[in-house]
Amino acid sequence: MTMDQLTELFRLMTMINVGVFLLSSILTILFRGFVCKMHGLIFGIDRDKVPMVLYGYLGTYRILILVFVLAPYISLLIMQ
């Protein structure tokens, strides 16, 4: 795999993961009551605790995107 192919791969991975993150964040904000209700029913979590669980999920996902997708992409751009 060439450097150009790796750079393109990480660019696409960054775009997809940031898109999923933004979609998850926006849907969680817009449909908070519905999301809390459904997650509470599906996973058996108290409805009051669902926002904290979602906040933890989004925070962890953001850090994983930064470390494993965005940082390598920026490194590849710098190396070119």
N, CA, C and O of each residue as an XYZ file, in Angstrom:
320
protein
N       0.854     -1.168      0.000
C       0.000      0.000      0.000
C       0.907      1.240      0.000
O       1.837      1.335      0.801
N       0.635      2.160     -0.880
C       1.457      3.361     -0.984
C       1.004      4.410      0.035
O      -0.052      4.294      0.657
N       1.837      5.429      0.178
C       1.507      6.515      1.112
C       0.230      7.241      0.674
O      -0.583      7.637      1.509
N       0.061      7.411     -0.641
C      -1.146      8.073     -1.135
C      -2.396      7.268     -0.813
O      -3.425      7.839     -0.452
N      -2.315      5.957     -0.939
C      -3.460      5.102     -0.627
C      -3.769      5.139      0.870
O      -4.934      5.197      1.265
N      -2.729      5.106      1.697
C      -2.942      5.187      3.147
C      -3.560      6.525      3.539
O      -4.468      6.583      4.368
N      -3.059      7.594      2.933
C      -3.610      8.917      3.227
C      -5.074      8.985      2.843
O      -5.893      9.513      3.595
N      -5.407      8.453      1.676
C      -6.809      8.449      1.229
C      -7.676      7.596      2.156
O      -8.801      7.977      2.481
N      -7.154      6.445      2.580
C      -7.887      5.576      3.505
C      -8.201      6.308      4.804
O      -9.340      6.290      5.271
N      -7.190      6.954      5.390
C      -7.418      7.660      6.654
C      -8.298      8.883      6.467
O      -9.032      9.257      7.381
N      -8.239      9.516      5.296
C      -9.133     10.648      5.028
C     -10.586     10.184      5.023
O     -11.454     10.812      5.630
N     -10.839      9.067      4.325
C     -12.202      8.532      4.279
C     -12.661      8.041      5.645
O     -13.813      8.245      6.028
N     -11.756      7.389      6.383
C     -12.100      6.932      7.733
C     -12.459      8.113      8.628
O     -13.399      8.038      9.419
N     -11.703      9.203      8.498
C     -11.979     10.398      9.296
C     -13.341     10.965      8.959
O     -14.122     11.294      9.852
N     -13.629     11.081      7.668
C     -14.914     11.631      7.248
C     -16.079     10.772      7.743
O     -17.070     11.306      8.242
N     -15.971      9.466      7.612
C     -17.052      8.569      8.031
C     -17.243      8.626      9.544
O     -18.371      8.755     10.019
N     -16.154      8.532     10.302
C     -16.272      8.525     11.762
C     -16.764      9.859     12.314
O     -17.567      9.880     13.247
N     -16.300     10.962     11.758
C     -16.783     12.271     12.204
C     -18.261     12.418     11.839
O     -19.035     12.988     12.609
N     -18.652     11.911     10.676
C     -20.066     11.955     10.283
C     -20.950     11.167     11.232
O     -22.015     11.638     11.632
N     -20.508      9.964     11.594
C     -21.275      9.137     12.539
C     -21.350      9.827     13.899
O     -22.397      9.831     14.545
N     -20.222     10.412     14.328
C     -20.204     11.113     15.614
C     -21.170     12.299     15.608
O     -21.945     12.480     16.547
N     -21.118     13.109     14.540
C     -22.012     14.266     14.466
C     -23.474     13.842     14.393
O     -24.324     14.444     15.047
N     -23.772     12.820     13.610
C     -25.142     12.322     13.516
C     -25.637     11.838     14.874
O     -26.756     12.150     15.280
N     -24.801     11.077     15.572
C     -25.181     10.588     16.903
C     -25.421     11.742     17.862
O     -26.391     11.738     18.620
N     -24.542     12.721     17.827
C     -24.686     13.877     18.727
C     -25.953     14.660     18.424
O     -26.708     15.008     19.332
N     -26.184     14.937     17.150
C     -27.357     15.728     16.765
C     -28.651     14.996     17.093
O     -29.587     15.597     17.621
N     -28.709     13.711     16.787
C     -29.924     12.942     17.086
C     -30.162     12.849     18.586
O     -31.304     12.894     19.042
N     -29.085     12.720     19.350
C     -29.224     12.664     20.801
C     -29.759     13.986     21.348
O     -30.571     13.995     22.273
N     -29.306     15.091     20.781
C     -29.755     16.408     21.239
C     -31.208     16.664     20.823
O     -32.025     17.101     21.634
N     -31.519     16.387     19.560
C     -32.857     16.696     19.045
C     -33.953     15.790     19.611
O     -35.067     16.243     19.874
N     -33.632     14.519     19.793
C     -34.639     13.553     20.232
C     -34.279     12.966     21.598
O     -34.366     11.757     21.812
N     -33.879     13.832     22.503
C     -33.389     13.391     23.811
C     -34.407     12.534     24.566
O     -34.062     11.473     25.087
N     -35.636     12.985     24.626
C     -36.660     12.236     25.361
C     -36.889     10.862     24.768
O     -36.954      9.873     25.498
N     -37.011     10.789     23.459
C     -37.232      9.513     22.780
C     -36.028      8.587     22.956
O     -36.185      7.397     23.229
N     -34.826      9.146     22.797
C     -33.607      8.341     22.931
C     -33.487      7.792     24.350
O     -33.170      6.617     24.539
N     -33.736      8.631     25.337
C     -33.645      8.180     26.735
C     -34.679      7.099     27.024
O     -34.388      6.113     27.700
N     -35.878      7.292     26.509
C     -36.940      6.318     26.734
C     -36.582      4.971     26.095
O     -36.698      3.928     26.737
N     -36.150      4.999     24.835
C     -35.842      3.756     24.118
C     -34.642      3.036     24.718
O     -34.678      1.818     24.893
N     -33.575      3.776     25.035
C     -32.406      3.133     25.623
C     -32.728      2.579     27.009
O     -32.222      1.528     27.403
N     -33.570      3.295     27.737
C     -33.982      2.802     29.044
C     -34.745      1.496     28.936
O     -34.539      0.583     29.735
N     -35.635      1.402     27.940
C     -36.401      0.166     27.743
C     -35.540     -0.969     27.212
O     -35.641     -2.101     27.685
N     -34.701     -0.677     26.240
C     -33.909     -1.727     25.593
C     -32.842     -2.288     26.531
O     -32.679     -3.504     26.628
N     -32.118     -1.411     27.217
C     -30.983     -1.850     28.019
C     -31.282     -1.927     29.505
O     -30.410     -2.310     30.285
N     -32.480     -1.576     29.913
C     -32.850     -1.662     31.321
C     -32.129     -0.648     32.201
O     -31.881     -0.900     33.380
N     -31.796      0.495     31.620
C     -31.126      1.552     32.373
C     -32.190      2.526     32.867
O     -33.167      2.803     32.172
N     -31.987      3.041     34.076
C     -32.889      4.065     34.595
C     -32.872      5.259     33.643
O     -31.805      5.696     33.209
N     -34.036      5.778     33.323
C     -34.165      6.849     32.328
C     -33.354      8.090     32.694
O     -32.915      8.826     31.810
N     -33.155      8.323     33.977
C     -32.385      9.482     34.420
C     -30.880      9.305     34.206
O     -30.143     10.289     34.146
N     -30.422      8.054     34.090
C     -28.994      7.784     33.917
C     -28.570      7.690     32.455
O     -27.376      7.718     32.157
N     -29.522      7.581     31.548
C     -29.207      7.431     30.121
C     -28.389      8.604     29.581
O     -27.433      8.361     28.844
N     -28.709      9.869     29.904
C     -27.874     10.964     29.372
C     -26.403     10.855     29.767
O     -25.528     11.180     28.964
N     -26.115     10.407     30.980
C     -24.721     10.248     31.407
C     -24.033      9.129     30.630
O     -22.865      9.251     30.263
N     -24.754      8.046     30.382
C     -24.197      6.943     29.599
C     -23.909      7.409     28.171
O     -22.852      7.105     27.617
N     -24.845      8.143     27.581
C     -24.643      8.652     26.226
C     -23.503      9.661     26.178
O     -22.728      9.675     25.222
N     -23.396     10.497     27.193
C     -22.299     11.455     27.263
C     -20.958     10.726     27.326
O     -19.999     11.122     26.664
N     -20.897      9.668     28.116
C     -19.671      8.863     28.198
C     -19.339      8.201     26.877
O     -18.178      8.154     26.470
N     -20.378      7.681     26.197
C     -20.178      7.047     24.894
C     -19.641      8.048     23.886
O     -18.671      7.764     23.184
N     -20.269      9.226     23.808
C     -19.835     10.230     22.833
C     -18.435     10.751     23.158
O     -17.648     11.005     22.246
N     -18.119     10.910     24.415
C     -16.783     11.354     24.803
C     -15.718     10.337     24.457
O     -14.653     10.691     23.951
N     -16.001      9.077     24.729
C     -15.056      8.008     24.405
C     -14.881      7.882     22.900
O     -13.760      7.723     22.416
N     -15.970      7.950     22.164
C     -15.910      7.853     20.705
C     -15.104      9.007     20.116
O     -14.331      8.804     19.179
N     -15.274     10.216     20.653
C     -14.524     11.382     20.182
C     -13.027     11.185     20.406
O     -12.228     11.479     19.517
N     -12.643     10.699     21.566
C     -11.227     10.470     21.854
C     -10.659      9.393     20.933
O      -9.544      9.534     20.432
N     -11.414      8.321     20.708
C     -10.950      7.258     19.812
C     -10.773      7.766     18.385
O      -9.823      7.381     17.704
N     -11.673      8.619     17.932
C     -11.540      9.211     16.596
C     -10.268     10.045     16.523
O      -9.508      9.937     15.561
N     -10.036     10.866     17.524
C      -8.853     11.729     17.518
C      -7.551     10.920     17.520
O      -6.618     11.234     16.781
N      -7.497      9.884     18.348
C      -6.253      9.128     18.515
C      -5.995      8.156     17.361
O      -4.877      8.081     16.852
N      -7.018      7.419     16.951
C      -6.794      6.338     15.996
C      -7.130      6.668     14.545
O      -6.812      5.881     13.653
N      -7.762      7.805     14.288
C      -8.130      8.135     12.913
C      -7.550      9.485     12.495
O      -6.847      9.573     11.488
N      -7.839     10.527     13.253
C      -7.418     11.864     12.848
C      -5.912     12.071     12.999
O      -5.279     12.626     12.100
N      -5.333     11.643     14.100
C      -3.893     11.829     14.310
C      -3.060     11.107     13.244
O      -2.122     11.705     12.716
N      -3.364      9.844     12.903
C      -2.593      9.211     11.818
C      -2.781      9.907     10.474
O      -1.841      9.990      9.683
N      -3.980     10.404     10.210
C      -4.241     11.115      8.952
C      -3.397     12.382      8.882
O      -2.793     12.661      7.847
N      -3.347     13.150      9.962
C      -2.543     14.363      9.981
C      -1.065     14.018      9.853
O      -0.325     14.715      9.159
N      -0.629     12.952     10.514
C       0.758     12.510     10.387
C       1.111     12.149      8.950
O       2.183     12.510      8.464
N       0.224     11.446      8.274
C       0.467     11.098      6.874
C       0.519     12.342      5.993
O       1.322     12.412      5.063
N      -0.333     13.321      6.280
C      -0.289     14.562      5.510
C       1.043     15.292      5.704
O       1.617     15.820      4.751
N       1.518     15.314      6.930
C       2.784     15.975      7.221
C       3.955     15.267      6.541
O       4.893     15.912      6.072
N       3.891     13.942      6.493
C       4.984     13.160      5.903
C       5.073     13.320      4.390
O       6.139     13.094      3.817
N       3.995     13.700      3.735
C       4.023     13.784      2.282
C       4.772     14.974      1.796
O       4.884     15.183      0.588
